[in-house]
Amino acid sequence: MGKNLERLKIRLDDIKLATHSFSDTYKTESNNHYIWYTTELGHFDKEKPSSVDEKSKQSKRHVFIKRFLPRDDDKDEVELFFTALEMLTSIKHHNIVTLIGFCVEDFEMILVMEKFSNGFLSQYLGHVTKMRTFTWERRLKICIDVAHALDYLHSQMEDKRMIIHGNIANFMIGFDENWGAKVDDFEWAVFLPPNQKEEAFREQIYIDSKYHVDPEYAKTGRLKKESDVYSFGIILFEILCGRKAWDQNYLREGEKGLVHVARRSFYNGTIEDIVDPTLKEETSTHSYIPNRRVNKDSLHTFLKVAHECVAETQDQRPTMKVVLNKLEKAMAFQASQVCLCLCLCVCGLCIYPWS
């Protein structure tokens, strides 16, 4: 184990103390592979992480603890844990979750990460009241943040290395205190060194949400960076519509959920009909907030690139760099409308058109 990993080690006793021996009071969620806890963990010396002096005990930070659940029937959890640990110690990007430390002790495997102050995207989708706070500009910013993270993984890492995340879904995207979006969950990620073919093969398809999985990956087991692009395309439509891909409104129209509805609406020319109604509301409360109104060029640019991302085959999808550029173009269109609206307000000519 390298020095960098040694510096990130946290004692199990410190974690147990912070969670009262993994009390349900601190438990936030669980699945077949791990349990999440949120708590305050005493600040530790980065040079001597296992030692906590009396002064540092007074300094605590909010953290997110992921406790892996070992099972007797297979070694999946061990592989998942060390894959995530390898990935997170190789990555440094402001739109990717920060690993604070880890613990491998007494059969426990634990990752300690920064806490997402404003929760996860999955907690907002489908909640009208919560989604009402997501202006079009905020939604674009979230999409751009995630696109930056994926573009970094696919093409911006040092030495031409590449990482395929392999499990992009709405519950993998968290928000910090400033609503910056960050990508989490690298257990299923694949690291591809330079000069290697940009794909990996898996006999078993790993993804937590079948509604985000690349159909070509599901069919062939061939995982490529375009698989992340497809999953991200589903995220784009979820953010646009304000609902999860498996919302009953979509499943009633097709077993594939949102992607089926979005494609059909795109081809029928009715795509604007599926836009989250909260984006189009014109109430007296919102009438003085220019960025509540969606610029039509911004919307159409967004819709086009989202549709391109969810193409059936991998070779039809754009790269994340292209996707990022188009999302930033959509943001530029929106920003120009906000500036125009503000100028008109100054001149006493307030107009807030949907288009």
ROMAR-598122 format. One line per 3 residues: number of its first residue (from 1); their letters; for each residue x, z, y of C-alpha. Coordinates in steps of 0.2 Angstrom, whole numbers. Layout:
ROMAR-598122
NUM = A = X,Z,Y | ...
END
This chain:
ROMAR-598122
1 = MGK = 0,0,0 | 7,-5,17 | 11,6,31
4 = NLE = -4,-2,41 | -16,4,27 | -8,21,26
7 = RLK = -11,24,45 | -29,20,42 | -32,33,28
10 = IRL = -45,47,31 | -46,62,20 | -62,64,10
13 = DDI = -63,82,16 | -65,76,34 | -79,64,29
16 = KLA = -88,77,19 | -87,89,33 | -94,76,45
19 = THS = -108,72,34 | -111,89,27 | -106,82,9
22 = FSD = -116,66,12 | -132,74,16 | -148,64,18
25 = TYK = -149,69,36 | -135,57,40 | -141,43,28
28 = TES = -147,28,37 | -149,15,23 | -144,10,5
31 = NNH = -144,-4,-7 | -137,-7,-25 | -120,-7,-19
34 = YIW = -118,6,-5 | -125,19,6 | -123,20,25
37 = YTT = -122,35,35 | -120,38,54 | -111,53,61
40 = ELG = -98,60,72 | -80,60,65 | -66,71,72
43 = HFD = -53,60,81 | -37,59,71 | -20,54,75
46 = KEK = -17,36,71 | 1,39,67 | -4,54,56
49 = PSS = -22,51,51 | -23,64,38 | -19,78,50
52 = VDE = -32,85,62 | -26,98,74 | -37,110,83
55 = KSK = -37,101,99 | -41,84,91 | -56,92,82
58 = QSK = -64,94,99 | -63,75,101 | -76,66,91
61 = RHV = -83,48,90 | -98,41,83 | -95,31,67
64 = FIK = -103,21,54 | -99,26,36 | -101,14,21
67 = RFL = -100,23,4 | -98,11,-10 | -107,16,-26
70 = PRD = -96,14,-42 | -106,9,-58 | -101,11,-76
73 = DDK = -107,-7,-81 | -95,-17,-70 | -81,-17,-58
76 = DEV = -91,-26,-44 | -90,-12,-32 | -71,-10,-33
79 = ELF = -69,-29,-30 | -81,-28,-15 | -73,-13,-7
82 = FTA = -55,-20,-8 | -61,-37,-2 | -69,-29,13
85 = LEM = -54,-19,16 | -42,-34,15 | -53,-44,27
88 = LTS = -55,-31,40 | -37,-26,41 | -33,-45,43
91 = IKH = -45,-48,57 | -45,-43,75 | -59,-51,86
94 = HNI = -71,-43,99 | -86,-51,90 | -81,-43,73
97 = VTL = -84,-25,68 | -68,-14,70 | -62,-4,55
100 = IGF = -58,14,60 | -52,19,43 | -55,21,24
103 = CVE = -54,33,10 | -50,31,-8 | -51,48,-16
106 = DFE = -59,57,-31 | -68,41,-36 | -75,38,-19
109 = MIL = -72,22,-9 | -77,23,9 | -75,12,24
112 = VME = -77,20,41 | -81,8,55 | -87,8,73
115 = KFS = -105,12,76 | -117,-1,83 | -125,9,97
118 = NGF = -139,-3,98 | -142,-6,80 | -144,-22,70
121 = LSQ = -153,-38,73 | -164,-35,58 | -171,-19,67
124 = YLG = -178,-30,81 | -184,-46,72 | -203,-45,69
127 = HVT = -206,-31,82 | -215,-38,97 | -211,-23,108
130 = KMR = -193,-23,104 | -191,-42,105 | -199,-42,122
133 = TFT = -183,-35,129 | -173,-50,122 | -173,-63,136
136 = WER = -168,-80,133 | -152,-77,141 | -149,-62,130
139 = RLK = -153,-72,114 | -141,-86,119 | -128,-73,122
142 = ICI = -130,-65,105 | -129,-82,97 | -114,-87,106
145 = DVA = -105,-70,101 | -109,-73,83 | -103,-92,85
148 = HAL = -87,-86,92 | -84,-74,77 | -87,-88,65
151 = DYL = -77,-101,74 | -62,-88,74 | -64,-85,55
154 = HSQ = -65,-104,51 | -52,-111,63 | -44,-99,75
157 = MED = -34,-87,64 | -15,-87,64 | -5,-98,53
160 = KRM = -20,-109,49 | -28,-97,38 | -47,-97,35
163 = IIH = -60,-85,30 | -78,-90,24 | -89,-75,27
166 = GNI = -101,-80,13 | -115,-68,18 | -122,-71,35
169 = ANF = -139,-63,38 | -148,-54,51 | -143,-37,45
172 = MIG = -125,-42,46 | -126,-43,65 | -124,-27,75
175 = FDE = -125,-23,94 | -113,-13,104 | -117,-2,119
178 = NWG = -117,-18,130 | -127,-28,118 | -112,-38,112
181 = AKV = -115,-45,95 | -103,-41,81 | -102,-48,63
184 = DDF = -101,-35,49 | -100,-35,30 | -85,-44,23
187 = EWA = -88,-39,5 | -92,-57,-1 | -79,-65,11
190 = VFL = -66,-78,4 | -49,-79,11 | -41,-97,10
193 = PPN = -23,-98,14 | -15,-114,23 | -14,-130,14
196 = QKE = -28,-126,2 | -44,-135,-1 | -57,-128,11
199 = EAF = -69,-122,-3 | -71,-109,-16 | -81,-109,-32
202 = REQ = -92,-95,-38 | -102,-94,-55 | -113,-81,-47
205 = IYI = -121,-84,-30 | -117,-69,-19 | -129,-67,-4
208 = DSK = -140,-53,1 | -154,-64,8 | -159,-79,-2
211 = YHV = -168,-86,14 | -150,-87,22 | -141,-95,7
214 = DPE = -134,-113,9 | -145,-123,-4 | -130,-133,-9
217 = YAK = -120,-117,-12 | -134,-111,-22 | -135,-127,-32
220 = TGR = -117,-130,-36 | -108,-113,-33 | -97,-122,-20
223 = LKK = -94,-111,-5 | -88,-119,10 | -87,-115,29
226 = ESD = -102,-126,31 | -111,-113,20 | -109,-101,35
229 = VYS = -115,-114,47 | -131,-115,37 | -134,-96,37
232 = FGI = -130,-96,55 | -143,-109,58 | -156,-98,50
235 = ILF = -151,-84,62 | -153,-96,77 | -171,-100,72
238 = EIL = -174,-81,68 | -168,-77,86 | -178,-91,93
241 = CGR = -194,-86,84 | -192,-67,85 | -196,-65,66
244 = KAW = -186,-64,50 | -184,-79,39 | -195,-71,26
247 = DQN = -210,-66,37 | -226,-68,29 | -232,-80,42
250 = YLR = -219,-92,36 | -220,-88,17 | -238,-93,17
253 = EGE = -233,-111,22 | -218,-112,10 | -208,-102,-2
256 = KGL = -192,-106,8 | -199,-97,23 | -194,-100,41
259 = VHV = -182,-115,37 | -197,-125,30 | -208,-122,45
262 = ARR = -194,-126,57 | -189,-142,49 | -207,-148,48
265 = SFY = -211,-143,66 | -195,-152,71 | -200,-168,63
268 = NGT = -218,-167,69 | -213,-164,87 | -221,-147,88
271 = IED = -205,-137,87 | -209,-128,103 | -225,-120,95
274 = IVD = -214,-109,84 | -205,-101,99 | -207,-83,101
277 = PTL = -223,-80,112 | -214,-66,122 | -202,-79,129
280 = KEE = -217,-89,136 | -227,-75,143 | -230,-76,161
283 = TST = -236,-58,167 | -235,-50,183 | -222,-38,177
286 = HSY = -210,-53,173 | -214,-64,187 | -199,-59,198
289 = IPN = -186,-60,184 | -180,-78,184 | -170,-77,168
292 = RRV = -186,-74,159 | -191,-92,160 | -183,-104,147
295 = NKD = -175,-119,154 | -181,-134,144 | -164,-143,143
298 = SLH = -157,-126,137 | -171,-125,124 | -169,-142,118
301 = TFL = -150,-141,116 | -153,-125,106 | -166,-133,95
304 = KVA = -156,-148,91 | -140,-138,86 | -150,-126,76
307 = HEC = -158,-140,66 | -141,-148,63 | -135,-132,56
310 = VAE = -148,-131,42 | -146,-149,36 | -148,-149,17
313 = TQD = -131,-155,13 | -114,-147,18 | -107,-164,25
316 = QRP = -121,-166,37 | -118,-150,46 | -107,-148,62
319 = TMK = -92,-137,63 | -94,-120,71 | -83,-126,85
322 = VVL = -96,-140,89 | -110,-127,87 | -102,-115,99
325 = NKL = -99,-129,112 | -118,-134,111 | -123,-116,113
328 = EKA = -112,-113,128 | -120,-129,135 | -137,-122,132
331 = MAF = -132,-106,141 | -125,-117,156 | -142,-125,158
334 = QAS = -151,-108,158 | -139,-101,171 | -142,-116,182
337 = QVC = -160,-113,182 | -158,-94,186 | -147,-99,201
340 = LCL = -160,-112,207 | -174,-99,205 | -164,-86,215
343 = CLC = -161,-99,229 | -179,-103,230 | -183,-85,231
346 = VCG = -172,-83,245 | -180,-98,254 | -197,-90,250
349 = LCI = -202,-104,237 | -204,-94,221 | -207,-105,206
352 = YPW = -205,-100,187 | -209,-115,176 | -208,-114,157
355 = S = -199,-131,158
END
